[in-house]
Amino acid sequence: MQRDREKCHDQMMKDYFIERSRFPAHDFWRRFRMRREHFESILNAVINHDHYFARRLDAAGRQGLSPHQNLTSAFRMLANGCSINSTDEYCRLAKSTAIENLKRFYKTIEGIYGATYLHNPNREDLKRLLRKVDKKGFPSMIGSLDCMHWEWKNYPTGWASQFNGCHNKLTIVLEVVASYDTWIWHVFFGVPGSNNDINVLWSSHLLENVVNGWAP
C-alpha cells in the first residue's frame, strides 16, 4: 500500500513542529501530554541511542518514516490509548510497524533514562527532593502516590470476578509514585481491579524498605 509518508511528515511538521504551526502550544500539550521542547529533547536522545528511529531510504529508494512520525505514533498510543489503526491514519504506520516501533521505543526510553528516573531514591536523592518540596510548602513529601485502573481486554475467564471492580469493566490497578520532576521511583502493577487505593497499599511493596529498615 502506498501511504504517502513524505506528505504525511510534511503535514505533521506544519501542524505541530514549525515556528508558526497550525495548532498552538496548548493543543500540543493536550495531545502529547508534554511541551514541544520536551518532545524534541526526547526525540534527539532516542535517535542518538537507536538509529532505528532515524529516517532512512527504503528498498525502493523512497524516504521512510521520519523520527517525528515514529515518536508521535508511540506517544499517542501511550498517552491517549489510541488504537493502532489511528496511528496509520495520521502517522502512516502499518499495524506491524506500529507495534515494533512501540516496543523499540519503550526499550530505548528505558536504556536512556532508566538509570536516572527508574530507581529507588538514595540518600542524596531524598535530600534533593526534600529541599525542593520544602520550598514549595510541602515539607517531608518525597513524591505523589496515585493509582489508576487499566482496562483488561484479554483476561482469563476464571479471574473475571476478582478483577471486575471499576465501572463494570475488568481492570488491573497500577500504583505509581512520582516526584515533581516526573521521576518515577515506584511502580506496582497487577492488583485486581476490585481494590481501591488503600487496599493496594496492603499488597504493594511501597513501604517494604521502611518497615524492614532498608530505606536511606
PyMOL commands that set and color helices and strands:
alter all, ss='L'
color gray80, all
select helices_A, chain A and resi 5-17+25-32+36-49+51-53+67-80+84-91+95-117+123-135+157-163+197-203+208-211
alter helices_A, ss='H'
color red, helices_A
select strands_A, chain A and resi 144-151+164-166+169-178+184-192
alter strands_A, ss='S'
color yellow, strands_A
deselect
rebuild
show_as cartoon
